[in-house]
Amino acid sequence: MSEPLFKKIVIFGVGLIGGSFALALRKANAVGEVVGFGRSTATLQQAQQLGILDRIGSDPAVELGDADIVLLATPVGQMAKLMASIAPHLGAHTLVTDGGSTKGDVVAAARANLGGKIAQFIPAHPIAGAEKSGAAAAQADLYQDKKVVLTPLPENTPEAVMQVRRAWELCGANVSELTPQQHDAVFAAVSHLPHLLSFALVHDLAQRDNRDLLLSFAASGFRDFTRIAASSPEMWRDICMANREALMEELGRYMQELEGLHKALAEADADKLEEVFSEARKVRGNWTGQ
């Protein structure tokens, strides 16, 4: 048997994103050993039982020197502290990537905390969420035919970017590249805003005295629109704070859109409503989601 491409990977945060990364690389016979770190011993033990990890790490100083890839798969709010703790121990050939949903803040944290090792950090964002989280939610095919966006830094060598790209491609992903700024502007519009709106609608109904009655009649439209409000509050708090500026701009635009609809209703302007709905339907119909 040939040597696996990655002899050793180390994962910080062995939940859906980190666990699925490990399982996918195992399935591709691309990794020799997977070591995990995390806040919860129970989660790490579960990840080991599920075959995600070979070992639970006890000391980054021991594990990082000979690692090929380190994946930071924690909520973005924890990354600065994590980067500061791993920086002194990274081997000369160890590459670091992440699974964070925002990139500007993660890159800023890396510049502040990785120091001279910044060239070894290749930021990434796998677009493969699920409402369930934790090691038990991990699956080997989570990234199959999903997008992963890399946002390389000027300091990264082409070889380093190619190596991280290869890892995600071995997971089955379609990899593309944006700048961190482009990434955050795009995802404020198509991901962060919809999550904010979904949480807001459920929160609005939850405040009402007749909440149970309302929810008892909610059907598939409500379910489809609010599915993402079942996502992790901690993670989405961090994402919204991290991408505040771009998200506020998108929210402002959406509020203008709502104002327009409010005006159309107030004026009983059926033609305006149909015009908006028709244009939206056409765009939605042409969109495949891939």
C-alpha positions, 0 to 999 in steps of 0.5 A: 500500500502506498503512503497516505498523502498526509501522515498526520493531521491534528484537529481542534474542535472535533464536531461536524466540520472537523470530524467529517474532515477526518472521516472523509480523508480516512475514506480516501485513504489519505491520512495516516493518523488523526489526533484531536483536541477540544474543550469537551473530553466527552466529545473527544472520547465519543469521536475516538469511539466513532473512529474519527480520531486515533488519539486524543491529544494531551499537549499541542507541543508534542503533537504539532511539530510533525503534523502535516495539516492542522484544522481549526474547526472551533467557533470563530470566536475561539480562534485567536486564543487557539492560534496564540497557543499553537503558534510556538509549536508548529513544525516548519512544514505544518500547514494550518487551515480552518473551517470558519464561516467568516474570513476577515476576522480569522485572518486578522486573528492569524496575523495577530497571533501566528507571527512569523508562521503566517505563511503556513496559514491557508484560510478556508470555509467549507460550505457544508453546514447541517443543523446537527452539531457534535462528533456524532453528526460527522459524516464521511460524505459531508463535503461530497460535491459541496463548495469549499472556499479558500482565501489565500494570503499574499504570504502563502506559497502556491505549494502550500495552497495546493496542499490544502486544496488537495486535502479538501478535494480528497474530501470530495469538495469543489474548491474555489478561491476568493479574497477574505473581503470578497468572501465576507461580502458574499456570505453576508448576503447569501448565508448570514442574512438568511440565518439572521432573518430565520432566527428573527421570525421564530423569535418574533412568534416566540414572544407572542401569547398565542405562540402555541396556537400559531406554531400548531398551524405552521406547515412546510413553508414555515419549516423551510424558512425556519430550518436554519433557526435550529443552528447553533446560537453560539456559532451564529452569534460569533459569525454575526459579530465577526461580519458585522459591517457587511451584515449591517449593509445587507440588513439595510438593503433588506429593510428597504426591500421590506419597506417597498413591500409594505408600501405596495400593501398599503397602496393595494398595489397588486401589480407591484407585488406580482412584479417582485414575486415574479422576478424572485421566482424566475431567479430562484427557478434558475438557481440550482443550488450547486 
